[in-house]
């Protein structure tokens, strides 16, 4: 069966329409690792990727850009750079802020084996933002697909009594 107007088979038109309706929006990850401020003399250590077995979720406990957080970590904490590997902005934009090999400083005692993901905002006083949760729901399976070993998901408070950096999320959907 052919459509009369452009001589395109009807089944092809149906397939194209179906694809446009069910196609999931792609979420891009913006790599800003080399654009972020770095300490003038300090550097993070590195590790083999086989060491990574967990993703640890945080929130900023404030609002701000990855650049502002990097500056805070450098100037107020005297760290080599931003503590997280990924930042999810309020609009859902995912920023890669450290390479996976980098042992950043997001959870004492767990940094050598984890990737830190932080969401912009303070979820102790404001609700989660759907755009960020949608991006997190993209990022976790994406990261799991990048490693042959399983990556379990935790929050900062699972390893510390200091709760301000917890993302306050129900992790049930992310459990292996």
N, C-alpha and C positions, 0 to 999 in steps of 0.2 A: 504494500500500500504506500502510495506516495502522496505528499501534500501537494496541492496544485500550485501554490504560490512560488516556492523556491525549489521545488523538486527534491526536498529532503525527505527521506523515509520517515514515516510517522513514528516507528519504533525508536528511531534515533532521537527525534524530538522528545519523546517520552523519557528516554534514558537521560538526556541532558537536563530536563526539568527535574527528574528524580534526584540526580546528582546534586543539583543546586539546592534542592530542598533538604537533603539529608547530610550534605557535606558539613562536617564540623569545622568551626572556625579554627584556623591555626593560630597558635600563640607563639610569638617570636620571643627569643631570649636575646636581649641586648648585652653584648659583651663589652663591659666598660673597665675591665681589669687594668688595662694600660693607661686609662684616662684618669683614674682616681688618684688623689693625693697619697703619697708614700712618705714615711719617715726618712729624713736625709741620711741616716746611717744604719738604722735597724732594718732587718729583714726577717720574714717568717722562715721557719724550717720547712723542708719538704719531706714527703713520704711516698712509698710505693702505693699505687692505687689499690692493690690487694688488701691493704690494711683497713680500708674503709668498709664499715659494716652498718652504719647508721646515719640517718638524717635527723638533725635536731632543730626544732622549730622555736622561734623567738618572736618578739615584737620589739619595736624601738622603745616603747614606753614614752614615746613622743612622736611628733611629726617632723619630717625633714627628708632631704634627699640623700642618696648614697654618698654624695660628696660631703655633705654636712656631717654625716655619721663618721666617715673616714677621718675628717678633720678633728672631730671630737675624740676619736680613739687615739689619734696621733698626739694631739695637743694636751688632752686631759688624762689619758691613760698611759701615755708614753709607749704605745704599741707601734709596730711597723706599718700598720695600715688598718683598713676596715676589718672587723672581726668575722664578718659573714662571707660565705661563698656566693650566696644569692640574696637579693633583696626584692621583695614584691611591693611595688608602690600602690597607693590607694586606688589608682586607676587600673590596676591589674598588670601594669608593665613589669616584666621580670628582668632584672639586671643580674648578670653574672659579674661578681665583684672580686672573686679570687679564683685561681685555678684549683682544680680538684686536688692536685698534689700539695697544695699549700696547707700547712698546719697553722690555722689561724687561732685566735684566742676567744672562742665563743662559749666554751664550757670547760672549766678547769678539770683536768683529769680525763677528758673525753676527746680533746681536740685531735689527737693523733689518729683517731679512728672514725671521725665524723665529718660530715658536711653541714655547715650552719646555714639555715634559711631564716631570714627575718622579714616580718611584715611591718610595713610602715604603720604607725599609729600606736595608741595606748588602749589595749583591749580590756584593761581593768576599768576604764571609764567610758568607753565607746563600743558600739557593736561592731562585729566583724563586717567587712564590706564584701558584698557578693563578688565583685570583680576580682578581689584578692583571693577569695576561696576558689573561684573558677581557675585562676592561674595556678594556685597551689595544686588543684586537682589535675592540672596538666603537668606541672613540674615534677611531682613525686613519681608518677609512672615513667616520665621521660628519664629522670635520673636512674631509676631502677633498670631501665633498658640499656643504660650506658655501662653497667657493671655486671660481670658474670655472677658475683656473689650477691646474696639477698641483702637488701638494705631495709632495716627496721626503722620505724619513725617514732621519735620521742619528742618531748618538750624539755626546755631548760630545767624546769622544776623536777623532772625525773632524776636529776643528778645533783641538785643543789636546793637548799632551803630558801635561797634567794629567788623569789617569785617574780620580781618586776620584769624579767625578760622572757616570761612565759607567754606563749601565744594564746593561751586559754581556749584551746580547741579540743573537741571530742576527736580523739585519734582512732576510734573504732574503725572508721572506713579505710584507714591507711594501714591497719595491721596486716601482717603477712599470714 
